[in-house]
Amino acid sequence: MELLLPLALFALAGLLLGGAISMRRQGAGWGAVVLLAVLAALALAGGLAWM
């Protein structure tokens, strides 16, 4: 379990960041893109902190 949660958070961060990039390419507003990027950064920071 110790290794599973950080990996899940890293995967979530990757999905959120990929979603933000995809949304931006499709012409979404900056607010939604920034929100996803911030959530990705929080998931990444949580994964690093958990390790």
C-alpha positions in Angstrom: 0.0 0.0 0.0 2.9 2.3 0.7 3.9 2.3 -3.0 0.5 2.1 -4.5 -0.9 5.5 -3.4 2.1 7.6 -4.7 1.9 5.8 -8.0 -1.8 6.4 -8.3 -1.3 10.1 -7.5 1.5 10.3 -10.2 -0.9 8.7 -12.7 -3.6 11.1 -11.8 -1.3 14.0 -12.2 -0.3 12.8 -15.7 -4.0 12.4 -16.7 -4.9 15.8 -15.4 -1.9 17.5 -17.2 -2.7 15.6 -20.4 -6.3 16.7 -20.1 -5.2 20.3 -19.6 -3.0 20.2 -22.7 -5.8 18.6 -24.7 -8.4 21.1 -23.6 -6.1 24.0 -24.5 -5.5 22.6 -28.0 -9.2 22.3 -28.5 -9.7 25.9 -27.6 -11.0 25.7 -24.0 -10.8 28.8 -21.8 -7.8 29.5 -19.7 -9.7 29.1 -16.5 -10.4 25.4 -17.0 -6.9 24.7 -18.2 -5.3 26.4 -15.3 -7.7 24.6 -12.9 -6.6 21.2 -14.3 -3.0 22.2 -14.2 -3.2 23.2 -10.6 -5.0 20.0 -9.7 -2.2 18.1 -11.5 0.4 20.0 -9.5 -1.4 19.2 -6.3 -1.6 15.5 -7.2 2.1 15.4 -8.0 3.0 17.2 -4.8 0.8 14.8 -2.9 2.6 11.8 -4.5 6.0 13.3 -3.7 5.0 14.1 -0.1 3.6 10.6 0.4 6.9 9.0 -0.7 
